[in-house]
Amino acid sequence: MKRWLLALSLVIPLAAAAQPPVERTVSVTFDDLPFASVPAENNAALEDMTARLLQAIQNAQVPAVGFVNEAKLYREGNLDPARVALLRSWLKAGFELGNHTYSHPSLNKVPLDAFQADLLHGETVTRPLMQNEGRSLRWFRHPFLHLGATPDVRMAFQDFLAVHAYTVAPVTVNNSEWVFATAYARAQAQGDEEAAHRIGAAYVPYMEAVFTQAEQLALDLFGRSIPHVLVLHANSLNADHFAVLAERLKQRGYRFVTLDTAIRDIAYTSPMGFSGITGESWLERWARHAGLRPSSPPPVPGFVTQWAGPTAYRGY
């Protein structure tokens, strides 16, 4: 009997360890196309960064959506064909483009009519590019994740989006990747490869901590895993490190899905209410509406924030 109990005590842990991980899904999106937080904004460097980023996304078999700020397509007031070509490269790689406004204003800070005009200005180039590929421009993402300072503004803007056939692209995995990207670009621009390596090495573990927190909040709120939507940016950091991030997510049990697939989940019909807190993810807003208090986000290492500097641009 003692031998049987000993054998059973050994088998149970082995059996538990052999269980496959719970399948999780995530849609990956990139903001601020054609670029953000890069060491140099010359076209050759931008083309190289874009090519490396797109290759990493393709190799990971991620069906990404890239959100465009068309103001970045201009140089000295003139539309730059080379920068438009960067957007074409996203389409040629099989990815979709969305509208992130022309100049990245905050709906919490500018009048509604001005914001709506900026949004329409932001489709001047992108919409024809999509149409040339036989596709429609259908996704919109709020800059800074600012949804409007009052319930009336939010409702009026939702009506505006419906008239123009836009669907809002939510975010459930909010993060400070932009701080790492700014720090990384500054270290590279100063030729400090040791610092750039240290910043890059800290990036993926930080993102894993972000996912751990989002996963737990989803469990607390829904009692299950939900399809997540991750926001990143088109930058040198991801050109160099997205491959590692994608592999770590696969190791956590994630499968990459389209944005359409992710938001079909019933979780995305959850009410958000109006907390007055700005820049939070949809998941955090859902939780607050349900009476849960989201945890503070994982901290960015001090040496990263030092390299990013006090004027780091929050580029959602």
Backbone bond lengths (Angstrom), bond angles and torsions (degrees), N, CA, C in turn:
res aa  C-N    CA-C-N  psi(-1)  N-CA   C-N-CA  omega(-1)  CA-C   N-CA-C  phi
1 M - - - 1.464 - - 1.527 110.65 -
2 K 1.337 117.12 -43.47 1.458 119.67 -179.91 1.523 111.13 -63.65
3 R 1.385 115.22 -38.20 1.465 117.82 177.79 1.515 110.98 -64.23
4 W 1.349 117.30 -39.75 1.468 121.55 -179.17 1.525 110.33 -64.21
5 L 1.358 116.44 -43.47 1.469 119.79 178.67 1.518 111.21 -64.44
6 L 1.344 115.94 -37.90 1.459 119.18 178.71 1.523 110.59 -64.81
7 A 1.337 115.90 -43.21 1.463 120.00 179.03 1.524 110.85 -62.65
8 L 1.348 116.15 -41.90 1.462 120.10 -179.76 1.519 110.66 -64.49
9 S 1.330 116.05 -39.03 1.467 119.31 -179.39 1.513 111.28 -65.08
10 L 1.324 117.59 -26.21 1.451 121.06 177.64 1.517 111.83 -82.30
11 V 1.336 117.14 -35.38 1.457 121.69 -176.00 1.520 111.62 -72.45
12 I 1.327 117.58 -40.99 1.466 120.34 -175.71 1.528 112.39 -59.58
13 P 1.351 119.37 -48.16 1.468 117.43 177.71 1.521 112.78 -61.63
14 L 1.356 116.03 -37.60 1.457 119.34 179.18 1.512 110.78 -64.14
15 A 1.329 116.77 -41.68 1.458 120.78 180.00 1.518 110.51 -65.07
16 A 1.336 116.19 -40.26 1.461 119.54 179.34 1.516 110.80 -64.96
17 A 1.337 115.28 -39.90 1.456 118.70 -179.10 1.520 111.30 -67.98
18 A 1.329 116.90 -26.94 1.453 120.58 -176.86 1.521 112.83 -80.09
19 Q 1.335 117.34 -9.94 1.454 119.79 -179.00 1.533 109.94 -64.60
20 P 1.331 118.34 134.91 1.470 119.72 178.17 1.514 110.26 -65.64
21 P 1.342 117.60 149.83 1.469 119.60 179.59 1.518 111.00 -66.01
22 V 1.315 115.85 152.70 1.457 120.37 176.01 1.523 108.94 -61.20
23 E 1.335 116.83 129.96 1.456 118.57 -179.51 1.520 110.15 -72.03
24 R 1.292 115.06 129.71 1.446 122.51 176.82 1.519 108.27 -119.95
25 T 1.308 117.08 153.16 1.457 120.52 178.12 1.517 110.18 -127.95
26 V 1.332 115.09 151.01 1.454 120.79 179.24 1.518 108.95 -149.99
27 S 1.326 115.09 139.30 1.458 122.26 171.00 1.523 107.66 -101.55
28 V 1.331 116.54 133.02 1.462 121.41 -176.68 1.522 109.44 -106.92
29 T 1.320 116.17 129.46 1.460 122.30 179.52 1.520 109.47 -127.13
30 F 1.323 115.04 151.34 1.463 121.74 -179.66 1.526 108.87 -124.68
31 D 1.327 116.37 126.75 1.463 121.73 -179.73 1.528 111.38 -99.36
32 D 1.337 114.04 166.07 1.467 123.92 170.35 1.518 113.69 66.35
33 L 1.335 116.58 34.00 1.455 118.99 173.45 1.524 109.92 -64.48
34 P 1.336 118.84 149.17 1.459 124.24 9.29 1.527 115.55 -86.23
35 F 1.338 118.27 -5.42 1.460 118.39 -179.79 1.524 109.72 -163.35
36 A 1.333 115.15 158.56 1.468 122.83 172.76 1.514 108.09 -155.57
37 S 1.320 116.48 141.84 1.471 122.06 174.65 1.528 111.62 51.40
38 V 1.315 115.80 65.55 1.462 120.87 177.78 1.527 109.07 -117.67
39 P 1.343 118.16 152.34 1.471 120.17 -178.20 1.520 112.93 -63.02
40 A 1.334 117.18 -33.89 1.466 121.30 179.76 1.520 108.90 -144.28
41 E 1.340 115.59 144.43 1.458 119.47 -177.95 1.529 112.17 -104.16
42 N 1.338 116.85 22.75 1.459 117.97 173.55 1.522 108.66 -76.26
43 N 1.305 116.46 152.62 1.459 120.54 -170.15 1.524 113.09 -64.66
44 A 1.324 116.95 -33.29 1.464 119.20 179.44 1.530 110.58 -64.46
45 A 1.339 116.38 -43.50 1.463 120.29 178.88 1.517 110.86 -66.33
46 L 1.333 117.22 -39.50 1.461 120.58 179.13 1.527 111.31 -65.88
47 E 1.304 116.63 -39.40 1.468 119.89 178.63 1.523 110.86 -64.99
48 D 1.330 116.34 -41.42 1.465 120.32 178.74 1.521 110.79 -64.86
49 M 1.351 117.16 -45.76 1.466 120.68 179.05 1.517 110.69 -59.97
50 T 1.326 116.47 -45.43 1.467 120.25 -178.23 1.511 111.39 -63.32
51 A 1.310 116.83 -43.12 1.473 120.40 -179.78 1.522 110.89 -61.90
52 R 1.324 117.31 -42.41 1.464 120.30 -179.46 1.523 111.30 -68.65
53 L 1.322 116.54 -39.90 1.462 119.94 178.73 1.521 110.94 -64.77
54 L 1.323 116.91 -47.53 1.468 120.10 -178.90 1.520 111.09 -62.81
55 Q 1.324 116.90 -38.15 1.467 119.58 178.34 1.521 111.00 -63.76
56 A 1.334 116.35 -40.47 1.470 119.94 179.43 1.525 110.77 -65.19
57 I 1.333 117.54 -40.89 1.464 120.90 179.39 1.528 110.25 -66.02
58 Q 1.326 116.39 -43.10 1.461 120.19 179.49 1.522 111.07 -64.39
59 N 1.319 116.83 -44.06 1.470 119.96 -178.70 1.525 111.36 -61.04
60 A 1.324 116.66 -33.29 1.469 121.03 179.23 1.522 112.39 -83.17
61 Q 1.336 116.76 -3.53 1.458 123.28 179.15 1.532 110.87 57.64
62 V 1.329 114.34 51.92 1.456 122.14 -179.39 1.534 109.34 -104.70
63 P 1.327 119.23 122.04 1.471 121.81 178.36 1.529 111.54 -83.69
64 A 1.317 116.73 77.81 1.464 121.36 -169.36 1.525 113.60 -83.83
65 V 1.342 114.59 159.94 1.459 123.32 169.65 1.524 107.01 -120.35
66 G 1.344 116.15 134.01 1.457 121.37 178.28 1.515 110.64 -111.58
67 F 1.324 117.56 129.63 1.460 122.81 -176.16 1.529 110.24 -102.60
68 V 1.329 115.41 129.15 1.461 122.38 -167.05 1.523 112.42 -101.84
69 N 1.343 115.47 136.61 1.466 123.30 163.61 1.526 106.63 -106.52
70 E 1.325 116.92 102.78 1.459 119.52 -172.53 1.528 113.87 -67.19
71 A 1.326 118.85 -18.19 1.461 120.11 176.50 1.523 111.06 -57.38
72 K 1.330 116.86 -28.96 1.463 120.85 -178.23 1.530 113.17 -76.84
73 L 1.334 116.01 -4.77 1.465 119.76 176.67 1.524 111.72 -84.23
74 Y 1.316 117.41 -5.18 1.462 121.83 -175.05 1.528 110.66 -107.44
75 R 1.326 114.51 144.38 1.469 121.95 172.81 1.520 107.96 -131.10
76 E 1.325 115.01 123.96 1.460 121.62 -178.91 1.528 111.39 53.13
77 G 1.337 114.96 39.02 1.451 121.21 175.70 1.508 115.69 83.28
78 N 1.321 117.59 -0.35 1.458 121.17 -177.93 1.522 110.90 -116.54
79 L 1.330 115.00 139.96 1.459 119.80 176.91 1.525 109.11 -64.68
80 D 1.331 115.82 127.42 1.459 121.70 -176.24 1.527 109.27 -97.60
81 P 1.340 117.84 112.19 1.473 120.00 -178.96 1.532 113.03 -57.05
82 A 1.329 116.99 -32.07 1.465 119.57 -179.53 1.526 111.30 -65.98
83 R 1.323 116.24 -33.98 1.469 119.08 179.59 1.531 111.03 -78.35
84 V 1.330 116.31 -33.31 1.462 118.97 172.44 1.528 109.47 -62.20
85 A 1.326 116.36 -36.82 1.464 120.76 179.15 1.528 111.59 -62.47
86 L 1.335 116.67 -28.68 1.464 119.29 176.85 1.526 110.37 -63.27
87 L 1.336 116.69 -39.40 1.464 119.93 177.20 1.529 110.51 -66.92
88 R 1.334 116.23 -39.77 1.467 118.76 178.03 1.523 110.90 -60.77
89 S 1.321 116.29 -33.57 1.472 118.67 -179.80 1.523 111.29 -66.28
90 W 1.333 117.36 -32.46 1.469 119.75 174.67 1.535 110.08 -64.45
91 L 1.314 116.19 -42.79 1.470 120.02 -179.63 1.530 111.04 -67.94
92 K 1.330 116.58 -41.92 1.461 119.67 179.61 1.529 111.52 -64.26
93 A 1.329 115.95 -28.23 1.472 120.27 178.28 1.526 111.88 -78.44
94 G 1.339 116.95 -3.67 1.455 120.81 176.29 1.503 115.05 96.65
95 F 1.339 117.91 10.26 1.447 121.17 -177.69 1.528 111.15 -98.30
96 E 1.315 115.89 168.65 1.456 122.14 -176.97 1.517 109.66 -109.51
97 L 1.336 115.87 150.85 1.448 121.44 177.09 1.525 110.40 -109.28
98 G 1.335 115.52 147.67 1.455 121.91 176.49 1.513 110.19 -131.67
99 N 1.316 117.02 172.46 1.462 124.20 -177.10 1.526 109.82 -97.40
100 H 1.326 115.59 126.42 1.470 121.88 177.69 1.529 109.81 -120.98
101 T 1.339 115.20 24.66 1.462 126.40 -174.75 1.527 110.97 76.61
102 Y 1.313 115.94 169.30 1.461 121.70 179.76 1.527 111.06 -76.77
103 S 1.320 117.27 -51.99 1.468 120.50 -170.11 1.524 114.42 -117.19
104 H 1.335 116.99 9.45 1.469 121.42 176.26 1.528 113.64 64.10
105 P 1.340 118.74 48.11 1.469 120.04 175.87 1.529 110.94 -80.93
106 S 1.316 115.57 168.37 1.463 121.69 176.65 1.519 109.62 -99.82
107 L 1.321 116.58 127.08 1.463 120.45 176.30 1.520 111.32 -66.73
108 N 1.323 117.02 -17.18 1.470 120.70 176.58 1.527 112.48 -79.31
109 K 1.353 117.33 -14.08 1.460 119.63 -170.41 1.524 114.54 -121.51
110 V 1.340 117.74 -18.43 1.466 119.24 -179.47 1.522 109.07 -113.16
111 P 1.329 117.97 155.57 1.465 119.97 178.32 1.524 111.32 -60.06
112 L 1.317 115.73 150.24 1.463 120.81 -176.69 1.517 111.84 -57.60
113 D 1.329 118.02 -44.08 1.461 119.18 -177.46 1.523 111.90 -65.34
114 A 1.331 117.27 -35.69 1.462 120.74 177.46 1.525 110.90 -67.91
115 F 1.321 116.18 -39.95 1.464 120.21 178.70 1.521 110.37 -64.48
116 Q 1.316 117.12 -43.72 1.463 121.13 -179.52 1.528 110.93 -63.91
117 A 1.334 116.68 -38.06 1.463 120.30 177.23 1.526 110.66 -65.19
118 D 1.336 116.72 -38.97 1.459 120.81 178.58 1.525 110.48 -65.03
119 L 1.323 117.06 -40.07 1.468 120.90 177.28 1.530 110.65 -59.75
120 L 1.325 117.63 -47.49 1.462 120.92 -178.68 1.525 110.83 -66.33
121 H 1.330 116.59 -35.77 1.465 120.19 174.50 1.522 110.49 -61.77
122 G 1.320 116.04 -30.72 1.454 121.45 -177.26 1.516 115.09 -78.78
123 E 1.322 117.76 4.58 1.463 119.75 176.78 1.531 112.05 -114.39
124 T 1.327 116.78 5.74 1.463 121.60 -175.35 1.519 112.41 -58.68
125 V 1.313 116.66 -42.95 1.468 121.82 -179.85 1.518 111.33 -95.45
126 T 1.308 116.50 -41.49 1.464 120.76 -172.91 1.516 113.10 -65.99
127 R 1.325 117.06 -41.38 1.464 118.89 -178.23 1.538 111.96 -61.61
128 P 1.345 119.59 -48.98 1.466 118.63 176.98 1.531 113.33 -60.78
129 L 1.329 117.13 -36.57 1.464 119.41 177.23 1.527 110.95 -60.50
130 M 1.313 115.97 -44.29 1.465 119.88 178.16 1.524 111.10 -65.51
131 Q 1.324 117.16 -41.42 1.460 120.76 -179.78 1.519 111.41 -64.12
132 N 1.326 116.93 -35.43 1.466 120.18 177.39 1.523 112.21 -63.64
133 E 1.338 115.73 -22.77 1.468 121.22 177.24 1.525 111.51 -94.49
134 G 1.353 116.18 6.87 1.462 120.22 -178.74 1.507 113.63 73.10
135 R 1.339 116.66 26.45 1.457 121.10 -176.89 1.520 109.33 -126.71
136 S 1.325 115.93 160.70 1.458 121.17 179.58 1.525 109.61 -105.29
137 L 1.325 115.16 151.58 1.462 121.44 174.91 1.526 107.24 -85.89
138 R 1.313 117.81 113.46 1.468 120.22 -168.32 1.524 114.93 -131.19
139 W 1.333 118.81 -16.06 1.455 120.76 -175.76 1.526 110.84 -103.24
140 F 1.321 115.64 140.52 1.461 121.96 173.30 1.525 109.13 -130.90
141 R 1.329 115.47 140.08 1.471 119.91 172.34 1.516 110.18 -126.28
142 H 1.337 115.66 134.00 1.464 121.63 178.45 1.526 110.51 -69.58
143 P 1.332 118.35 127.35 1.466 119.81 170.60 1.528 111.45 -58.94
144 F 1.317 115.19 140.25 1.464 123.64 -179.81 1.536 112.97 62.73
145 L 1.346 117.64 5.67 1.468 122.69 -172.77 1.524 111.01 60.30
146 H 1.329 117.07 27.72 1.466 122.22 177.16 1.523 108.89 -88.20
147 L 1.311 116.44 117.89 1.460 121.92 -172.44 1.523 113.54 -96.34
148 G 1.336 117.64 -2.89 1.457 121.27 -176.48 1.518 110.05 122.14
149 A 1.341 116.57 140.57 1.466 120.74 -172.24 1.522 113.58 -78.29
150 T 1.336 117.77 -16.34 1.466 120.39 179.95 1.527 109.43 -136.15
151 P 1.336 117.11 156.83 1.473 119.20 176.65 1.524 112.32 -58.43
152 D 1.337 118.68 -36.11 1.456 120.83 -179.47 1.530 111.53 -63.98
153 V 1.333 116.71 -41.70 1.465 120.39 178.15 1.531 110.09 -64.11
154 R 1.308 115.81 -42.53 1.474 119.12 -179.86 1.523 111.07 -61.06
155 M 1.305 116.35 -45.99 1.469 119.78 -178.56 1.523 111.29 -66.23
156 A 1.327 117.24 -41.37 1.461 120.28 179.45 1.521 110.78 -64.47
157 F 1.318 116.71 -38.91 1.464 119.46 179.94 1.529 110.94 -70.89
158 Q 1.313 117.99 -35.86 1.463 120.20 175.11 1.526 110.68 -59.95
159 D 1.326 116.80 -40.60 1.465 120.40 177.26 1.525 110.79 -63.79
160 F 1.326 116.63 -40.44 1.465 121.57 178.59 1.531 110.08 -61.36
161 L 1.313 116.60 -45.45 1.466 120.33 179.50 1.526 111.05 -61.39
162 A 1.311 116.54 -41.09 1.466 120.10 179.98 1.529 111.04 -62.50
163 V 1.328 116.89 -41.72 1.472 121.08 179.46 1.524 110.70 -61.14
164 H 1.334 116.01 -36.29 1.466 120.56 -177.13 1.528 112.64 -96.94
165 A 1.319 116.39 14.70 1.480 123.05 172.90 1.528 113.18 59.96
166 Y 1.320 116.29 37.65 1.462 120.71 174.59 1.528 110.44 -101.45
167 T 1.322 115.27 144.46 1.461 122.99 170.58 1.517 108.25 -112.24
168 V 1.321 116.63 133.35 1.461 120.15 179.95 1.527 109.64 -72.45
169 A 1.314 114.79 132.82 1.466 121.09 174.46 1.521 108.54 -89.98
170 P 1.318 118.35 110.12 1.462 120.62 -178.52 1.525 111.32 -75.62
171 V 1.311 115.21 172.40 1.464 123.15 172.55 1.519 107.32 -135.79
172 T 1.314 116.95 127.48 1.463 119.52 173.47 1.522 112.28 -111.79
173 V 1.330 117.02 -22.63 1.464 120.54 177.12 1.520 107.70 -107.43
174 N 1.320 114.49 88.50 1.455 122.51 178.74 1.526 108.47 -83.13
175 N 1.319 118.76 151.97 1.459 119.26 -175.29 1.524 110.73 -166.39
176 S 1.320 115.11 171.75 1.465 121.76 178.94 1.518 111.21 -108.39
177 E 1.315 116.74 37.01 1.477 121.22 175.55 1.515 111.46 -53.60
178 W 1.341 116.75 -33.65 1.466 121.20 -179.21 1.527 112.48 -60.78
179 V 1.349 117.05 -31.12 1.462 119.89 177.49 1.526 109.82 -68.39
180 F 1.336 116.91 -45.79 1.453 121.29 176.78 1.528 110.49 -59.80
181 A 1.334 116.54 -42.33 1.459 120.69 -177.25 1.523 111.51 -65.54
182 T 1.336 116.78 -41.05 1.459 120.04 177.73 1.521 111.07 -64.23
183 A 1.331 115.63 -44.56 1.464 120.29 178.35 1.524 111.25 -62.54
184 Y 1.312 116.54 -43.21 1.468 122.29 -179.05 1.524 110.58 -61.85
185 A 1.336 116.31 -45.44 1.460 120.69 -179.47 1.533 110.80 -64.35
186 R 1.320 117.26 -39.86 1.464 119.90 -179.46 1.526 111.22 -68.08
187 A 1.317 116.68 -39.68 1.466 119.29 177.14 1.526 110.65 -63.52
188 Q 1.334 116.78 -42.06 1.460 119.74 178.39 1.523 111.07 -65.62
189 A 1.330 116.88 -42.25 1.462 120.36 -178.86 1.528 111.57 -62.12
190 Q 1.341 116.56 -29.92 1.462 121.06 179.12 1.522 112.56 -90.33
191 G 1.334 115.98 1.96 1.458 120.18 178.17 1.512 114.03 72.92
192 D 1.324 117.73 18.99 1.464 121.50 -179.40 1.530 108.46 -94.94
193 E 1.313 116.22 83.50 1.463 121.42 -176.76 1.518 112.24 -67.62
194 E 1.331 116.86 -30.08 1.467 119.76 177.95 1.525 110.33 -64.23
195 A 1.326 116.60 -44.10 1.464 120.53 178.55 1.519 110.60 -66.80
196 A 1.328 117.37 -41.84 1.462 120.62 178.90 1.524 110.30 -60.82
197 H 1.316 116.47 -41.42 1.480 120.07 178.75 1.526 110.48 -63.74
198 R 1.319 116.86 -41.93 1.470 120.64 -179.39 1.527 110.55 -65.22
199 I 1.328 116.84 -41.63 1.468 120.80 178.49 1.526 110.17 -64.24
200 G 1.333 116.25 -46.27 1.461 120.00 179.23 1.517 112.37 -61.81
201 A 1.341 116.77 -37.96 1.464 120.57 -179.75 1.518 111.87 -67.15
202 A 1.327 117.64 -27.58 1.471 121.20 179.96 1.528 112.36 -84.01
203 Y 1.318 117.06 -16.51 1.466 121.44 -172.75 1.524 113.03 -65.96
204 V 1.313 117.87 -52.97 1.466 119.93 -174.95 1.530 111.78 -66.53
205 P 1.337 120.74 -44.63 1.480 118.88 174.70 1.530 112.44 -57.33
206 Y 1.326 117.60 -38.00 1.460 119.71 175.99 1.524 110.80 -61.40
207 M 1.325 117.44 -44.58 1.461 120.68 -179.53 1.525 111.11 -64.60
208 E 1.313 117.36 -34.60 1.469 119.39 175.72 1.523 110.86 -63.86
209 A 1.323 117.35 -38.82 1.467 120.31 176.57 1.523 110.79 -64.42
210 V 1.321 116.93 -37.28 1.467 121.27 176.82 1.522 110.45 -62.82
211 F 1.330 116.61 -44.37 1.465 120.05 179.52 1.523 111.04 -65.91
212 T 1.319 117.30 -39.40 1.468 120.07 177.66 1.523 110.77 -57.27
213 Q 1.323 115.66 -42.97 1.462 119.74 -179.89 1.521 111.59 -67.42
214 A 1.340 117.85 -42.89 1.467 121.28 179.50 1.528 110.81 -65.00
215 E 1.313 116.63 -39.78 1.462 120.39 178.91 1.529 110.82 -61.99
216 Q 1.325 116.62 -42.82 1.461 119.66 -178.88 1.521 111.04 -68.55
217 L 1.335 117.34 -39.39 1.459 119.88 179.56 1.526 110.57 -64.74
218 A 1.335 117.11 -38.56 1.466 120.19 176.68 1.524 110.75 -63.67
219 L 1.334 117.37 -40.44 1.463 120.69 177.41 1.523 111.04 -64.40
220 D 1.324 116.93 -42.45 1.460 120.74 179.31 1.523 111.20 -62.57
221 L 1.320 116.67 -36.29 1.446 121.64 -173.56 1.521 112.73 -87.14
222 F 1.344 116.57 -44.10 1.459 120.95 -173.60 1.531 113.71 -111.12
223 G 1.309 116.48 -12.15 1.452 119.89 -178.02 1.521 113.49 74.63
224 R 1.319 117.19 17.20 1.461 121.28 -177.61 1.529 108.98 -163.06
225 S 1.320 114.44 169.71 1.456 119.58 171.39 1.523 109.35 -74.90
226 I 1.324 116.62 144.81 1.460 120.20 175.99 1.532 108.58 -121.47
227 P 1.330 117.93 159.49 1.473 119.30 172.61 1.532 109.10 -67.43
228 H 1.293 116.76 124.34 1.457 120.63 -177.36 1.521 111.07 -95.65
229 V 1.335 115.45 159.62 1.459 122.38 171.72 1.520 106.97 -123.19
230 L 1.315 115.38 119.22 1.464 122.73 -177.64 1.521 109.99 -100.61
231 V 1.320 117.06 136.41 1.456 121.62 173.70 1.531 109.25 -107.93
232 L 1.329 114.69 127.25 1.460 123.09 172.07 1.526 107.15 -128.65
233 H 1.333 117.08 -169.88 1.455 120.66 -179.95 1.527 110.26 -136.95
234 A 1.327 114.65 157.40 1.467 120.56 179.30 1.520 108.45 -82.14
235 N 1.320 116.82 92.82 1.455 120.70 -174.46 1.526 111.61 -145.15
236 S 1.314 115.19 174.18 1.465 120.81 -178.72 1.525 112.31 -67.06
237 L 1.324 116.56 -33.63 1.462 120.15 178.45 1.522 110.63 -56.96
238 N 1.326 116.77 -48.58 1.457 119.60 -179.09 1.526 112.47 -74.90
239 A 1.330 117.00 -29.28 1.461 118.85 174.47 1.522 110.35 -58.89
240 D 1.332 115.97 -34.99 1.468 120.64 -177.75 1.522 113.94 -93.37
241 H 1.337 118.33 -23.87 1.466 119.56 -169.72 1.530 115.07 -126.71
242 F 1.338 118.13 -1.68 1.466 117.90 -179.51 1.521 111.43 -63.95
243 A 1.318 118.02 -34.57 1.470 120.32 -179.42 1.527 110.89 -58.32
244 V 1.330 116.48 -42.07 1.470 120.48 179.40 1.520 110.08 -69.11
245 L 1.326 117.12 -42.25 1.463 120.31 178.39 1.521 110.87 -60.66
246 A 1.322 117.41 -45.42 1.464 120.53 179.87 1.527 111.18 -61.23
247 E 1.317 116.51 -40.31 1.466 119.66 179.52 1.529 111.28 -66.72
248 R 1.320 117.25 -38.93 1.472 119.92 178.01 1.528 110.43 -65.03
249 L 1.317 117.06 -38.38 1.461 120.35 178.68 1.528 110.32 -65.46
250 K 1.319 117.43 -39.48 1.466 120.33 175.99 1.522 110.31 -61.67
251 Q 1.329 116.32 -39.89 1.461 120.12 178.98 1.524 111.62 -65.77
252 R 1.325 117.30 -26.26 1.464 121.36 176.52 1.529 111.77 -80.86
253 G 1.334 116.99 -0.25 1.456 120.82 177.97 1.512 114.15 97.97
254 Y 1.340 117.57 11.88 1.460 120.21 -176.50 1.528 111.53 -85.03
255 R 1.322 113.57 142.60 1.462 123.03 168.66 1.518 106.73 -117.01
256 F 1.317 116.22 138.01 1.458 120.76 -177.67 1.522 110.21 -86.14
257 V 1.334 116.26 131.27 1.465 121.91 -177.00 1.528 108.74 -129.64
258 T 1.327 115.42 166.06 1.458 120.39 177.07 1.523 110.43 -71.54
259 L 1.313 114.76 160.99 1.469 119.73 176.32 1.523 110.49 -62.98
260 D 1.329 116.79 -38.08 1.471 120.17 176.26 1.519 111.14 -56.03
261 T 1.323 115.10 -47.56 1.468 120.40 -177.22 1.524 111.05 -63.22
262 A 1.318 116.59 -43.79 1.466 120.08 -177.06 1.522 111.69 -60.80
263 I 1.334 116.94 -46.19 1.472 118.31 -171.88 1.526 112.90 -82.66
264 R 1.332 117.18 0.38 1.473 118.76 172.61 1.523 111.54 -72.65
265 D 1.326 116.46 -18.68 1.466 119.92 -179.93 1.524 109.90 -61.60
266 I 1.317 116.12 141.82 1.463 121.48 -177.20 1.527 112.10 -61.19
267 A 1.338 117.16 -21.33 1.466 119.54 178.05 1.518 111.40 -56.66
268 Y 1.332 117.19 -31.29 1.463 120.78 -175.44 1.524 113.12 -77.78
269 T 1.314 117.08 1.54 1.464 120.64 171.60 1.530 111.02 -98.31
270 S 1.328 116.57 2.61 1.465 120.57 -177.45 1.525 111.06 -66.23
271 P 1.334 118.04 141.24 1.472 120.40 177.94 1.514 111.41 -71.57
272 M 1.336 115.23 144.31 1.457 120.50 179.60 1.516 112.64 -100.69
273 G 1.312 116.64 -26.22 1.451 118.10 -175.86 1.523 110.19 67.09
274 F 1.319 116.03 -161.81 1.461 120.70 -178.39 1.519 108.51 -140.61
275 S 1.324 116.01 97.36 1.457 120.34 -176.78 1.521 112.45 -89.73
276 G 1.322 116.69 -19.20 1.457 119.84 -176.79 1.513 113.39 82.75
277 I 1.338 117.90 -3.74 1.462 121.92 178.60 1.525 108.22 -87.13
278 T 1.325 116.60 130.51 1.457 120.62 -173.32 1.518 111.94 -98.73
279 G 1.331 114.99 154.25 1.450 120.83 171.84 1.510 115.42 74.78
280 E 1.316 118.17 15.95 1.465 120.16 179.60 1.521 110.65 -92.40
281 S 1.329 115.26 158.92 1.456 121.20 176.63 1.519 110.09 -73.62
282 W 1.333 114.78 165.71 1.469 119.33 175.12 1.532 109.63 -60.90
283 L 1.316 117.62 -39.65 1.457 120.95 -179.06 1.525 110.99 -60.73
284 E 1.321 116.37 -42.65 1.462 119.85 178.59 1.533 111.04 -66.18
285 R 1.317 116.92 -37.64 1.470 120.40 179.07 1.528 111.21 -68.07
286 W 1.335 115.76 -42.46 1.473 118.87 176.63 1.523 110.09 -58.58
287 A 1.333 115.39 -44.21 1.463 119.99 -177.76 1.530 110.91 -62.57
288 R 1.309 117.99 -44.44 1.466 120.45 179.55 1.527 110.98 -62.35
289 H 1.331 116.48 -39.81 1.458 119.73 179.46 1.525 110.87 -63.76
290 A 1.343 116.07 -32.46 1.463 120.91 179.89 1.525 112.67 -84.98
291 G 1.328 116.97 1.65 1.463 119.89 178.14 1.510 114.51 91.69
292 L 1.331 117.79 8.47 1.461 120.90 176.80 1.522 109.39 -95.16
293 R 1.310 115.97 149.94 1.458 120.86 179.42 1.520 108.88 -110.42
294 P 1.341 117.71 109.78 1.470 119.27 179.91 1.520 111.77 -60.07
295 S 1.319 115.20 146.98 1.463 120.19 177.10 1.523 110.26 -70.48
296 S 1.306 115.58 159.58 1.460 119.95 173.64 1.524 108.89 -63.04
297 P 1.315 118.23 145.07 1.472 119.95 -178.08 1.521 111.50 -65.78
298 P 1.320 117.67 155.33 1.463 119.98 176.15 1.524 110.21 -57.70
299 P 1.320 117.69 140.25 1.469 119.83 -176.81 1.526 112.06 -73.68
300 V 1.310 115.54 146.54 1.460 121.88 171.51 1.528 107.21 -83.66
301 P 1.332 118.40 133.31 1.473 119.37 -179.67 1.534 111.60 -54.62
302 G 1.327 115.13 143.95 1.451 120.32 -175.75 1.514 113.82 -58.34
303 F 1.333 117.68 -38.71 1.461 119.10 -178.08 1.523 111.31 -67.03
304 V 1.354 116.90 -26.56 1.459 120.30 177.40 1.524 110.11 -72.18
305 T 1.322 116.62 -45.53 1.466 119.42 179.41 1.527 110.86 -64.87
306 Q 1.325 117.41 -32.74 1.460 119.85 177.34 1.523 111.06 -64.63
307 W 1.314 116.33 -41.85 1.464 119.45 178.08 1.528 111.02 -69.57
308 A 1.319 117.14 -34.76 1.473 120.10 -179.83 1.517 110.79 -67.45
309 G 1.326 117.07 -37.26 1.449 120.65 178.76 1.514 112.54 84.43
310 P 1.315 117.68 166.79 1.470 122.29 -175.16 1.516 113.63 -72.99
311 T 1.325 118.53 -16.04 1.462 120.49 -176.51 1.513 112.76 -103.85
312 A 1.344 116.21 18.13 1.463 119.57 -179.45 1.526 109.87 -55.18
313 Y 1.322 115.65 136.72 1.470 121.52 -175.47 1.511 109.64 -87.51
314 R 1.314 116.39 125.64 1.459 120.73 177.32 1.527 108.13 -85.33
315 G 1.315 116.14 102.82 1.453 119.34 -166.63 1.495 117.04 -100.48
316 Y 1.325 120.21 42.11 1.450 119.52 178.17 1.521 110.02 -71.51
